[in-house]
Amino acid sequence: MATKVVMEALSPTMEEGRLVEWKKQEGETVAVGDVLAEVETDKAVMELVARAGGTLLKHIVEAGATVPVAEPVAVIGQPGEAAGGDAGKGADGDGKQGSGAAGRRGGGTQGTQPAPGGDQPASMPPAPPRAAAESGAAAPAPARSTGSPAPDRPPATGRIKASPLARRIAAERGLDLGTLAGTGPEGRIVARDLETASPAAAEHRATAVPSPSPGPSIPTSQPYADVPLTQIRKTIARRLSQSIGPIPTFYLTTEVDMERVWEAREALKAGQRGGGAAGQDGVNVSFNDIVIKAVAMALRQHPECNAWWQDDHIRYWNEVHVSMAVAVEEGLITPVIRHADQKGLRQIATEARDLATRARERRLRPEEYTGGTFSVSNLGMLDIDEFTAVINPPEAGILAVGRIAPQVVSQDGQVAVRRRMRLTMSCDHRVIDGATGARFLQTLKGMLENPLAILL
């Protein structure tokens, strides 16, 4: 009995997905759990797996198509069976593979219900689907065309199993994937397998220089180029429309003396270079890590700022989960440092590096970018003195962090040069009042100007 494969909700906020590449072709045998296709969600590139076994009778949509959640994309059945819209009925009676726990119990069913939304507690994230990220998800190439990507052509001896990221790296370095052994699932070639594939790899990493800011590829012969929206850019547009319009936002700015934090960080770096206790693990603590830790500790003292707006109630969190804004090629994503108030600086630094790297490679799992209770956005490394950030609902606040720069100030009646940094907090007035936000910033400023407590 033929069963329709539907577009699953592969992330908590996913409403539609772009089918990047078919991994199974029409006529191929499919087992439960096989990867059918790679799908670009609003946050990452994920794998759509088979919930039923048989033969892939038909691709209902082509690679590159954008499909709403719960809409059919393929048909699985027995050889010779009809694959049209009137194909045999599935577990839910309409030819679609069923959803939820009942579908999983049946062994051959496909989940169709969207994952829980942002109002779900962070301590109970939805069970993540198996992601393409586990074997190195696709990081889009710097130059993108406006057309749909063409699927990879299988070699004459059979299709080489490799992640999109591994294929891109191999193409850039001129490597033959057929000569490599894969260490990913089912022998799939992943990005790490290419690290030692060429002696030039290490040299390439050592001599690489920062690339220009990624952007659309515009033919020089044309006055403009229309580039279709990616799923992540659609989500950013929708979320910002939900934030800056309906949310009554006000802004609070303060300036912090960062001299002691600067000295403390230099001491940590010196300990690392000297091989002392401060640097045994080789972790380089950044100013952003210090700000995240200080924000988390300040939120512990001001739970009224560690909150979500929930339309008919306000949810005040006992747990502190700090979202950090990370720029990716398609826009912005906010991976979450969970229980940041309970973690040391080095643990935060290690976790932040890992999350940021995987965010840029589109390899984050849904539970790693949902459930934040407060956000931090830092543009100081881009030489920005001060800016205002847009609140990420349902969170009630976000902190915009500017650069650290020397300034001439008056200290104890004397003219002095001190390193200073501006912080601007965007507040949802439905949750945070002016005095409430001001007290939070006072506490945060005090911690950064006397950083001994947060460095322990």
C-alpha angles and dihedrals in degrees: 000000000000117000127199119231111218134200105266127213096251095176133035093251100036117129098162137006136209113230101227100181139351111235093185121050129211111282095025121127113250129200127196108277096023115138108251100177146342115248129197108221127185090275112021147356109271137179123250106212131197117257092185133047130228134073125330098240101178146002105224091190131032127237110278095035121128113226130187118239113275094021116125120256103170145002127235121193144114125312111277094016119134112265100189128113090277094056118141119297120264131212093294095047100250102079093262121118107253128250141237129006094333090059092050091051090054090058093216103062134110124224112238105169120100115249119255116288132240094285093073117107114261090229090066106046120176115266103267120235118237103278131214082225090076088075099032117293124225119279104198116246116255092245113054128184124215093239130085117275115257116236118249115266113237116234120247092257094052138294117301111230109226137142118251090247091052091050092051093048091048091051092049093050097038094242125158109231089200090070095054132086115224125226096189128096112313090002094302117166111240134182095269090059089065095054093088097025093102132025086225092064096083091043090051091055093046096050099036116123125207110280123228118270108284117249144151120301108244117189110235090226093060129070091221144352128224109219118192115239116261118226092253092050090050090052093048091052093048095046095047090050088054091050115039096040108042098028114085098225129187129179134226122192129192135169122229130203103231098181095109093044089051092051092046092051092048088053090052091050091048090052089051093051090047093050092239127145091279092062106032093112095045093234115151109211113212130204088250090058089053092049091050091051092047092048091051093051092046090051088054088060093042108042090165087076093045093075149112128226107229103179096244098031144016118242113213112198126221088193123069115220112171118203115209120203113236122187114226129179093264097043132283139334130182115217113192131238099208121214088002091168090063097049130086123238095257092050090050090048093051093046093045092053092049094047094046093049094049091043090059090047091049091240102124119125116230094251089056095064102034134071100044116156099197133008137223122200118187124192095159092107087061092057095255114151099195140350142158120245128211116245116249104224136256084029114091099214147027130189120221112206122203131196126289109243135167114254135181107245140163113255122177089341093307132105110248140166112236134173109247136185131194123222124193121191120202110208133195101227091207088069108018124048123205096258091045092056091043092055090050091052091048090055092046092048091050091052093050094046090049102032101169094104095051093045093059 
